[in-house]
Amino acid sequence: MAIENGEKPQDASAFVAVTKPTDWTIVILRVVAFLATASATVVMALNKETKSLVVATIGTTPVRATLTAKFQHNPANVFFVIANGMASLHNLSMIIVHFFGDKFKDKALRLVMVAILDMMTVSLVSSGDGAATFMAQLGKNGNSHARWNKICDKFHKFCNHGGGALIASYVGLLLLLVITVLSIVKLLKTK
């Protein structure tokens, strides 16, 4: 078309945007991952249910015991809360670095550190999710060989809240994996 009008033909690369498309994509993914891991942290940290159960019967009189299921009773759930809390803090600090990171002199070093910290966060959240998932399965089904009874048949709300926290954390983990890949790609494009 440019030749018909007598103008010079334009280079096709002029139409291609030179901006990095992953900058705002990573920020948006970090915000959503922050919300997912923070909600998983809060839901699991506030997970508690108290029930009064019949533990024995003497004659015709039932003997009741008040039992409480808390996330603190299980070290795997405590680790889950700590891991997701640290991932939330990491995402929040990386969002801040995105907005104020131009003040750092060495951009390559900043990108390398962000990629390394992202990988460490993925491994931390992955291990926390794995531990909490194992304990959730144990709470749901029990283990007849070790004579561990299931608890989810008695503490429905506790197990449902724990399951919701696990789902939110797995969503956060998936987003963290995508963020890690994008931050590595961004690092490789700067070379």
C-alpha positions in Angstrom: 0.0 0.0 0.0 2.8 2.4 0.8 4.3 1.9 -2.7 1.0 2.8 -4.4 0.9 6.2 -2.6 4.5 6.9 -3.5 5.6 6.6 0.1 8.5 4.5 1.4 7.6 1.0 2.6 7.6 0.7 6.3 9.5 -1.9 8.2 7.2 -4.6 9.6 9.2 -4.6 12.9 8.0 -1.1 13.6 4.6 -2.5 14.3 5.8 -5.0 16.9 5.7 -3.7 20.4 9.1 -3.5 22.0 7.8 -3.5 25.5 8.1 -6.7 27.6 4.7 -8.3 27.8 5.6 -10.3 30.8 6.1 -7.3 33.2 2.4 -6.6 33.9 1.5 -10.2 33.4 3.9 -11.2 36.2 2.5 -8.4 38.5 -1.1 -9.5 37.9 -0.2 -13.2 38.5 1.7 -12.2 41.6 -1.3 -10.3 43.0 -3.6 -13.3 42.4 -1.0 -15.7 43.8 -0.6 -13.4 46.9 -4.4 -13.5 47.4 -4.5 -17.3 47.0 -1.7 -18.0 49.4 -2.8 -15.4 51.9 -6.3 -16.8 51.9 -5.0 -20.3 52.4 -2.9 -19.0 55.3 -5.8 -17.2 57.0 -8.3 -20.0 56.5 -6.0 -22.7 57.8 -4.8 -20.5 60.7 -8.3 -19.8 61.8 -9.4 -23.5 61.3 -10.9 -24.7 64.6 -13.9 -26.8 65.6 -15.1 -27.9 69.0 -17.6 -30.7 69.5 -19.0 -32.6 72.4 -19.0 -36.3 71.7 -20.2 -39.3 73.6 -17.1 -41.4 74.5 -18.7 -44.0 76.7 -22.0 -45.0 78.3 -22.3 -46.0 82.0 -25.6 -47.7 82.4 -27.9 -45.4 80.6 -25.9 -42.2 81.2 -23.7 -41.1 78.3 -20.3 -39.8 79.2 -19.4 -36.8 77.0 -16.1 -35.2 76.2 -15.5 -31.9 74.6 -12.9 -32.3 71.9 -11.3 -29.5 69.8 -9.7 -29.9 66.4 -7.2 -27.1 65.7 -4.6 -26.7 63.0 -1.9 -26.3 65.7 -2.5 -29.9 66.7 -0.8 -31.1 63.5 2.8 -30.0 62.6 2.1 -30.5 58.9 -0.7 -27.9 59.1 1.5 -25.6 61.0 4.2 -25.9 58.3 1.5 -25.3 55.7 0.5 -22.0 57.4 4.1 -20.9 57.7 5.0 -21.9 54.0 1.9 -20.1 52.6 2.6 -17.1 54.8 6.1 -16.9 53.6 4.9 -17.2 50.0 2.5 -14.4 50.5 5.2 -12.2 52.0 7.5 -13.1 49.0 4.9 -12.2 46.5 4.1 -8.9 48.3 7.8 -8.0 48.4 8.3 -8.9 44.7 5.4 -6.6 43.8 7.1 -3.8 45.7 10.4 -4.6 44.0 8.6 -4.4 40.6 7.4 -0.9 41.3 10.6 0.4 43.0 13.2 -2.0 41.4 14.3 0.6 38.9 16.3 2.3 41.6 18.7 -0.7 41.8 21.7 -0.3 39.7 22.3 -3.9 38.6 19.2 -5.1 36.8 20.7 -8.5 35.8 21.5 -9.3 39.4 18.0 -8.3 40.5 16.4 -10.6 37.8 18.7 -13.5 38.9 17.7 -13.0 42.5 14.0 -12.8 41.7 14.2 -16.1 39.7 16.1 -17.9 42.5 13.7 -16.6 45.2 10.7 -17.6 43.0 12.1 -21.2 42.7 12.7 -21.4 46.4 9.2 -20.2 47.1 7.7 -22.8 44.8 9.6 -25.6 46.6 8.5 -24.3 50.0 4.8 -24.1 49.1 5.0 -27.4 47.3 6.4 -29.2 50.4 3.8 -27.5 52.6 1.0 -28.5 50.3 2.3 -32.1 50.2 2.5 -32.4 53.9 -1.0 -30.9 54.5 -2.5 -33.0 51.8 -1.1 -36.2 53.4 -2.5 -35.2 56.7 -5.9 -34.3 55.1 -6.0 -37.8 53.5 -5.2 -39.3 56.9 -7.9 -37.3 58.6 -10.4 -38.3 56.0 -9.7 -42.0 55.7 -7.6 -42.9 58.7 -5.0 -45.7 58.7 -6.2 -49.1 59.9 -2.7 -50.5 60.0 -1.5 -47.9 62.5 -4.9 -47.8 64.2 -5.4 -44.1 63.5 -9.0 -43.3 63.3 -10.4 -40.8 60.8 -11.6 -37.5 62.2 -13.5 -36.0 59.3 -16.6 -37.9 60.1 -16.8 -36.1 63.4 -15.3 -32.6 62.5 -16.9 -31.8 59.2 -16.3 -28.0 59.3 -12.7 -28.4 60.3 -12.0 -30.7 57.3 -14.0 -28.6 54.9 -12.1 -25.5 55.8 -8.8 -27.4 55.6 -9.8 -28.6 52.1 -10.6 -25.1 51.0 -7.3 -23.9 52.2 -5.5 -26.7 50.3 -7.4 -25.8 47.1 -6.4 -22.1 47.5 -2.8 -23.0 48.2 -2.7 -25.3 45.1 -4.0 -22.5 43.0 -1.3 -20.3 44.4 1.3 -23.0 43.7 0.2 -23.3 40.1 0.5 -19.5 39.7 3.9 -19.5 41.4 5.1 -22.1 38.9 3.9 -19.9 36.0 5.5 -16.9 37.6 8.8 -18.8 38.0 8.8 -19.8 34.3 8.0 -16.2 33.3 10.7 -14.8 35.5 13.3 -17.2 34.1 12.2 -16.3 30.5 12.5 -12.7 31.4 16.0 -13.3 32.8 17.1 -15.1 29.6 15.7 -12.4 27.3 17.9 -9.7 29.0 21.1 -11.5 28.0 
